[in-house]
Amino acid sequence: MRNMYSHFLVGVLLLLTFISCNNDTEKKEVPDVSNIEVNVEVRRLEQEIFALKSKDEIVKYLIENPEIEQKYFLQAGLYPSRTYLVDALWDFRQKVENDTLKLDADRIFGDFEKQKKEFEQAFKYIKYHFPDFVPPKIYTSVSGFANWGFGGDVIDFGDFIVIGLDYFEGETATYRVPEVPNYILKRYSPDYLVPFTIQILSNRFNKVNANDRTVLSHMIAWGKAYEFVDEVLPYVPDTIKVAYTEQQLVEVNYNEGYIWSHFVENELLYKSERMAVKRYVDDRPTTSEISGESPGRIGRWLGWRIVSSYMKANPEVTLPKLMADDNANKILRQSKYKPLSRK
């Protein structure tokens, strides 16, 4: 693998220029969605909660917002009644560190108008591909990193999605997400908020075969998720979509043939052991089995390459057809995937 990266260094500058001018996103035909109308409703729950000045006001708020109370605040099952929830929300509201998280969210995201426009554009593309799609309402929150039993980074409740702004406040925040390694923490920043949410939303459409636990099945499932994000956020850089640095993305593109050979020669595709999935698909700082320089989640990226090849080889396959197809082996077989091998 060291030799692989020595070969990479020879062509890195040329490839950086080539990729910046000729990436797949720019080549892909982007549909015109200007005539598609969507309504994006945004509610700033963190502002609503921090505006409540007493337990009585919290009770009134919960009564007036039963959907938020039942689906969001009580979804974890930690509070047996409204009384316990009111006490928890009041405690949450009183903590200085939570107030700091909210102030940071106000500073970093402002009126959230930038993100609202990004969601509006993404929802237009989704509706283009899936005409029956009803855009979910977007609720923002500050959860205190879910320490009070409600909230999280992104939770899809069906008719609404709750986004924990405190998770995505980035490097300028007073507090960062606790107990998260740096290779994951870098993705908890404002630039990732909308793409991460769209990736979560793709689960609604991404059919998988629960009985197929092979490495290949996991790779293709993630590849379909990345392809979904690519289709509905066509102007977002691939570095954000796959959460790789520009150098990492150039390296894996350059060494695609070598990486694919590693999977084939070690007969990884049809392994179903959990450890194999963990090594090649799950979040890790590196895929050390390939190289100390090879980034983690390499199976997800490779799955996207296979899915992209499948879509190019089968232009009659629409995004809905792709997302509804849970036959990972068929997608690989019909992808005609054969990456360039560099010596």
N, C-alpha and C positions, 0 to 999 in steps of 0.2 A: 504493500500500500504506500510505502514511502516513495517507491519508484513512480507510483501513480501520481503523487503530488509533485514530484520533480518534473514529470511531463506537463502537469498542469501549469507550473510556473512559466514554462517556455511560452505558452500561448495566452496567458491570462490577460495581458493588455489588449491583444487583438480581440479576444472573446468579450471583454467588457464593452468594447466599442460595438462589436457585432450584436450583442444581446440588447444593448441600449437602443439600437436602431431597428432591430428585427425580432422583437419578442413575439410570442404567440398571441398575446392580447391584441397587439397592434395589427396583426395579420387577420385576426378573426373578424368576421362581419358583425358589426354591432347594429341591432335593429333600431328603428326609429320609434320611440315611445312618447314622442312629444304630444300626441293626441290622446294618450291614456290618462285618465284622471283618477287620482287616488286621494283619499283624505287621511292625513296622518295626524292623529290626536295625541298630544303629549301632555302628561300631567306630571308635575314636579312634586312627588309625594314628600320628599325631604323638606321642601319649603312649607308644605301643608302641615306636616307633623311638628316642625320646629316653631310654627306659629301658634300652636296650642299652648295655652298658659296655665291650664289646670287639669286635674283629672276629670272634672265635669265636662270640660271641652273635649277631652279625648273620648269620653263616652258618647257625646253628641256626634262627634266625627265618625265613630265606628257605626253608630246607628244609621247615619246618613250614607255610609259607604259599605253596605253589607258584603259586596263582592270583594272589596279590598280586605275587609276583616277576615272573611272565611277562606279565601283562596291564598291570600298573601301572608297575613299575620299569623293565621292559625294553621297553615298548611303543614308545618313541621310536627304538629301534634303535641307541642310542649306545654301549652296552656289549656287546662281543662274547662275554663270558663272565661267570659269577658272580664270578670273581676281581676283574674290573674294577669290577663293581657294588658289591662289598663295600668296595673302596677308596673309591669315590665316596660311599657311604653313611657311611663312617667320617669322611671329610673333611667331609661335610655336617653330621654330628653334632657335629664339633669347632668349627664356626664360631660365634663368639659372636653374630653378628647373627641366625643361624637360631634359636639358643636364645632370643633376645629375641622373635622372631616367635612362637615357641611359648608363651612366658610371656604375651605379649599375647593370644594365642588363649585361653589358660586364663582370663585376666581378663575378656575381653569375652564369651566364649561359655559360660563356666562348665561345667556338666555337659551342655550341649547339649540339655537336656530341653525347653526352649521350642521349639527348632527341630524336635525329634523329634515333638512333638505337632502342629506345623504340617504336617509331612510325613504324619503319620498321617491327619489330616483330609483333606489333598489326595488321598492314595492311596485313601481311601474314596470320594471323588467320582469319581476315575478308574475305580475298580472298578464304581461304579454305572453309568457309561456304557459301560465296556468290561469285562464280567464275567470275561473270561479273563485280565485283567491280573494279573500276578504282581509285587508290589512289589519293586523292587531293594533290595539292602542299601545302606545309606548309610555310606560310609567318609569320615571327615574326615582331613585331612592338613595339614602345613605343608611347602610345597615349596621355600621360598626363592625364590618367584616363578619356579619352573621353571628356575633357573639351573644345576641339576645334571642336566637332561635328563629329569626325570620330574615329573609333576604339571602343574598349571594351575589355572584358576579352577573349572571344572566339567567333568568328563570322564565320559561315559556309556559304561560297558563292558558294558552289557547286564544281567547279573545283579547288578552293583553299580555305584554311581556314586561317584566320588571328588570331594570338595569341598575345594578349597584354602582353608582358613580364613584364611591370611595375606592373601588377596586381599580378603576381606570384613571386615577388622578396623575399617575406617572411620577417622574423623577423630582418634580418640584413640590410634591405633596409633603406635608408635615409628617404623615405616617404612611408607610407602605404596607401592602398586604403581608401579614405576619406568617412566618414559618413556610415561606415559599422560596424555593431556590432561584438564583439569579437568572438561570436560563428560561424559567417560566415568568419571573417577575418582569422581565423586559417587555412581555406581551401585555402586561397590565398598564397600558398607557392610552392616552386619548385616541391616537391613530388607529388603534385596534378595536375600539368600542363598537363601531358599526359593523365591520367585517366579522368580528367574533359573534355578534348578535345574529347576523345573517347565517353564519355557519350553524348556530344552534337552531335557527328556524328551519334550516334545510332538513333537519331530522323529521319534520312533518311529511316530507315527500320521499325521503330516502329509504326505500324498502330493502331490508336485509333478510337473509335466510338465517334464522336463529339456530338452525341445526348445523350450519356450516361454520365451524370455529377455526378454520384454517387461517394461516397467515395471509394467504391470497384473499380470502373473504374480507378480512379486516382491511387489507390494502385497498381493495376495490371500493369498499364502503367509504373509506376516507377519500379516495380518489373522486368518487361521485360528489361528496360534500364539497371538496375543493372546486370541482367543475361547476357546481351550482353557484358558489360564491363568485367564480370567475365570470359566469354568464350574467349575473345580476349586479355585479360591481365591476364592470369591464374596465374601468379606468383606475382602479386601485392597483398599486404595484404588486407583482408576484411576491416580493419580499414580505409584504404584509399578509398576503393570502396564505403562505406556507410558514410564516414566522421564521424565516431565515434572513441572515444578513446578506448584503449584496455579494460579498465574497463567498459566503457559503453557497449561495445559489449558483454562482459562476462555477464553483468547484464541482458541485454535484452534476450540473449540466455537462461540464467538460468530461467528467468521469462516469457518465451514465452507463456506458457499455460495461465498464469494469464493475460497477455496482450491480448491474443486472446479472453479470456472470457469477458474482458472489452468491446471489440468491439461487441461481440455477445449479451451479456446481455443488452447493451445499444442500440441495434439495429442500429448500426452506418453504417453498410456496404451499405445499400441501401438509406441512407439519401443523398439528393442532394442539401441541403442548402450550400451556399458558406462558411458559418461560420464553418460548420462541416469539410469541406475539409481543411479550414485554420487551424483549431485546430489540426487535426490529420495527415495531409499530408504536409502542407506547412512548410517553415523554421521558427522555433521558438527555443528559448534556451532550453525549456523543454516542455513536454506534461503534463502540470500541472493537467489536468483532470484525469490522471492516477496516477501521483505522482510528487512531486517537484524534485525527482531524475531521473525521466524518461526522456530520451533525446527527443529533438524535431524530427520531421520528422519520427515518429515511424510508421506511416502508410506506408511509402516508404519501410522501412526495413521489415515490416510484409508482404507487397506485394511481396518482393523478396523471403521470406520464402515460400509463397504460390506458386509462380512461380517455385521455385526450387523443391518443392514437386510435382508439376505438371509434370515437366520434368522427374523426377525419376519414377513417376507412369506411364508415357507414353513414354518409350524409343524410340518409333518410331517417335516421334516429333522432328524434327530438329530445329536448331536455326532459319533458315528462316521461317519455318512454325509457330514457336512461335511468331516471330516478326510480321508476317502478320495476326495473329489472334487478332481481336478486340473485341472478346466476353469474357468480363471479368467474367461474371457469369459462363460460361462454363468452363473456366480455373479453377475457384474456385471449381466447382462441380467435375470436373475430376481430381483435384489435390489430392483428398483423404487426404486433409490436416487435421491433428489432432495432435496438439502439446502436449507434455507431460505436465500434470498438476501436479505441486509440492505443497504439503501441508506443 
